[in-house]
Amino acid sequence: MFRKGTLTGKQKAAVLLVSLGPELSSLVFKHLRDEEIEELTYEIASLDKVMPEIREKVAVEFSQLAQARRYITQGGIEQAKEILEKALGAQKATEIIQRLTASLQVRPFDFARKTDPAQLLNFIQHEHPQTISLILAYLHPEQAAIILSALPGESQVEVAKRLAILDRTSPEVLEEIEATLEKKLSSFATQDFTMAGGLETAVGILNRVDRSTEKTIMEALEEDDPELAEEIKKRMFVFEDIVTLDDRSIQRVLREVDSRELALALKAASEEVAARIYKNMSKRAADMMKEDIEYMGPVRLRDVEEAQQKIVSIIRKLEEAGEIIVARGGEDEIIV
């Protein structure tokens, strides 16, 4: 039997899961790693009789921590602490915040991720490219893509290059840059060097910018740093890479694509790409698509590129959802 004050963190989690019942607990398990599931399963199996007051204490503690976490994500640690102090008193609020920050690292530039990209652009566009690249590394890729696309051509290339080679940044430097953007900042949970940027971050952003911006940046990078450009290209997926997808994946993609968008995208596609697409359509559908393209008449290149970009976005979403597999840079072997 557990006595008050003797439970470890894992035991408290086990008590909470048992209190929630099998259905709700199973939903929680879906978000845990295998080793965490094993540890919690062991703790649940090891549970003896748990007194009602212990269950209630654990439930209240969980509720307070969840509420504090919500306050932090919405308004930062200082605001969370202020709210909790009013509700629970200064000592209890401090205890909760300290326990949360031991396991919850509030990422730098948290406030910036809640800011409209257009407003953020006005604020950072005249900063040094290194500063801009550091900020973009901490934004959502969609936000960063909007900002990168809106920067002048030379700045786009320089920022993308610095973003790709960005490695570790000390907390002091991050704090200094944050201070110029916002007075109320996210606090650091640790004093470890924070990892941000790098090839994957650069690719994630470049994959979301418009096609013309992507071309401008990549062409300039190929001249300035061919090796870096090649590494980025290996990790990127462009419309022409559809030919690398297996038939099942192409068929899955086509189910999500609007026929008008597909016709536009194929208007300027290579014969190889068009052949792969038609191969995965019924003969009747393929013939109708060819006819639509033939009678479409002249179209703007920008419209074609936008249609191709929309299809690429669908491919990326399906890949992220695990519904299709995209081989990257010849590194992945796909076994069917």
N, C-alpha and C positions, 0 to 999 in steps of 0.2 A: 504494500500500500504506500502511495506517495504521501509525504507530509508536506505541509506548507513550507515553501522556501527551499525545497530540496531538488527541484526539477532543473535539468539542464535545458539549453535552448532546443535541442532535438527532442527531448521528452515533452516539452511544451508544445512543439509542433505536432507530435504524435497525439497528444491529448486533444488538441484542437481538431485534427483530422477525424478522430474517432467521434468527437462531439458533432461534427458536421454531417456524419453519416456517409455511407458508401457512394451515393450518387455524386454529391458535391465534392467529396474527397477525390474521386476519380478524375474530375475536371481539373483539380489542382495538380494531380500527378502528371497530367499531359504537358504541363509547363516546366517540369523538373528534369534534370539530367538523370541518366541511369544510376549513377553512384548515389545521388540524393534519394532517389526512389528506394534503392536498396537499404540505405541507412534508416530512412523513415519506416520502411516495412519492418525492419528489425526492431525498432523502438516500439512500434505498434504491437508487434507480436510479444514483446517483453513487458507490456503494460499489465500491471496487476489492477486491483480495484482502485478507482480514482474517485475521491470524495466529491460530491456536488460543488462544495465551496472552492475546490481546486479547479474544477472545470470552469466555474464562473470567473475565477481570478485570471485564468489563462485567456478566456474569451475577452474580458475587459482589457487586458494588456494588449492583445492583438488589435482590438478596435482602436485603442489609443495610438498604437504604432502606425496603423493603416491611415488614420486620420492625419497624423503628423506628416507622413510621407506625402499625402495629398496636398497638404498645406505647402510643403517644400516645393513640390513640382509646380504649384500654381503661383507662388509668390516668393520663393527663396527661403533660406533657413531663418533669417532674422524675422520675417513676417510670421513664419510658422511658430517660432518661439514666442512671439508677442501674443498670438492667438491662444496658444496653449497655456501661457501664464495666466491669462484672464480666465480660462476655463478650469485649470487644474492647480494653479499656484506656481510660483517661480521654481521651487525645488523639483516638483514633479515634472514640469516642462523641461527643465535642464536635463534631468535623467533620461527622458524620452529622446530628446534631441541628440544627446551624447551616444545613446545606444543605436539610434538610427544612423548617425554619421559614421559609426564604426563599420557598418555593412553597406551603407548607401553612399556612393561617391556622386556628388552633384557635378555633372560635367560643366567645364567652363563654357561661357557664352550661352548659358541656359536661356537668359532673357532674349538673346538675339534670335534663338530658334522660334520665339513667339512673336517676332517682329516681322512686319510685311517686308519682303525682299526689296521692293522699290524704295522704301524709307531707309532701309539698311544700306542700299547702294549709295544714296545721297550722303550717307554718313561716312562711308569708307572708300569711295572711289578715288579720292586724292591721297590716300595713304600709300606707304611704300608697298611694292608688290609682295615683299616677304610678310608684311603685316596682313595684307588682304588674303594671301594664301593660307595663313594660319587661321584666320577667322572662318574662311570657307571650309576648312577641314573639320570644323566643329558644327557646321550647319547641317540641316537635312540636305541630301543631294539635290532635291528639287529646288530648294531655296538657292543653294550655291550655283546651280546651273543657270537660274534666271539672272543672278548677279554677274556671273562670268560672261554670259552672252551680251550683257549691257555695257561691259567695259570696252574702252577703245581697243582696236586691234593689237597694238604693240603690248598693251597691258595684259590682254587676254593670254598671249603667248608666254609672257614673263611669269604671270601668276600661275598658269597651268604647269609650267616647268618647275617653278619653286614648290608647288603643291606636290608634284610627283616625287621630288627628292626630299621632301620634308620628313624629318625623323623625330627626334625627341626635343621637347621644349620644357624648360624649367618652370616651376610654378611661379617664380618671381617675374619672369618675362610675361607669362600669361596674365598675371594679376595686373601688371602695368598696362598691358594692351586693353584688358577689360575695363580698367579704370577710365580710359579715354572714351569708351563707348557708353558706359552706364555706371551710375554711382552705386546702385544696389546690385551687387554681384553675387554669383554663386560662390559658396565657400568650398574650399578644398577639403576633402575627407582625409587625404593623406598628403605627405610632402614628397611622394615619389615623383619622378619625372613622368610627365604625361605623354602618352603616345598618340599622335594624330598625324594625318596626312599620309603620304606614301603613294605608291603606284595605284593600289586598289581604290583609294579615295579619289585620286585624279580620274581614274577610269569611270568610277561611279558617277562623277559629275559630268565628264565629257559624254557619257552615254545618254545624258538627259538634255544636253543643249541642242539647239536646232542644228540642222545638217550643215548650213553654211558656216556657222561658228566653229563647228567641229572640224570642217575642212581647213578653215583659215588657221586654226591653232595647230593642227597636225602637219600641214604643209610647212609652216614656219619652224616647228619643232624638228622636222626631218632635215631642214637646212642647218639649224642651230645645234642640235644634238641628236644625230641619227640613231645612236644606240638606245637612248631614252625613248625616242619616238617608236622604235621597233618594239620595245618592251610594252609600251602602252597599247600599240596596235594588236599585239598578241592577245591582250586581255579584253579588247573591245569587240562588240558585235555590231556590225553594220548590215544594211539591207542585203548587200551582195552575199553575205555569209549564210543566207537562207539555204544555199546549196549544200552547206555542211550538215544541215539537220536531217535526221532520218525521216522516212516517209510518214510514219505514225505522228511524229511531232509536227510536220508540215500540215497534215490533215487536221490536227488539233488546233493549230494556229488559224487555219482557214475558217474554222467554225466561229471564230471570234471576230473575223475581219468583215467589214462592210464591203459589199460588192463594188460600190462606186469608188471607195478608197483603194481597193485592190486594182481596179482598172486603171486608175490614175498612177498608182505605184508601178504598174507593169508597162506603162506608156513609154518610159525611158529605161526600162530594165534590160539587162543583157539577155542574149538568147539562152544562155545557160540557166539563168534564174527563171526566166519565163517557162522554159521547158520543165524545170523541176516543179514549178507551181501547177502547170497544166497536167503533169503526170499524176498529181494527187487530187485531181478533180475528175468528176464523171465526164465522159466525152461530150455529152450535151452541154454541161456547165462550161467546159473549156471552150467549146465552139461559140457559145453565147458571149463569153468573156472576150474572145478574140474579135467578135463582131462589134461589141461595145467599144473596144479600143479603136477599131478601124474607123468607126463613125463618130468618134469623140471629137476629132478635129484638133487644131492647135491648142495646147495648154501651156500655162506658165511653168517654168522649171521649178519655181518656188512651191507651187501646188503639188507637183510630183514629189519633191523632196519631203514636204510635210506629210503626204500620204505614206511615203516609205518610212518616215520617222514614227508615225503612228503604229505601223505594223511592227517595227522594231520594239516599240514600247510594249506592245502586246506580248511579243516573244519574251521580253525580259520579265514581265509580270508572271507569265506562265512558268518560266524557269524558276523564279523566286518561290512560286507556289509548289514547285516540285512536280509539275504536270508534264514538263518536257525536259530534255537534257541537251545542254549546249556545250559542245567540246570547245575548249579554249586553248589556243596556242599549241595545238598538237599534244598537250599534256595529258588529256583525258582519253582513256580507252573505254569504249562503251561496249558492254557485253549484252547481247539481246538473248 
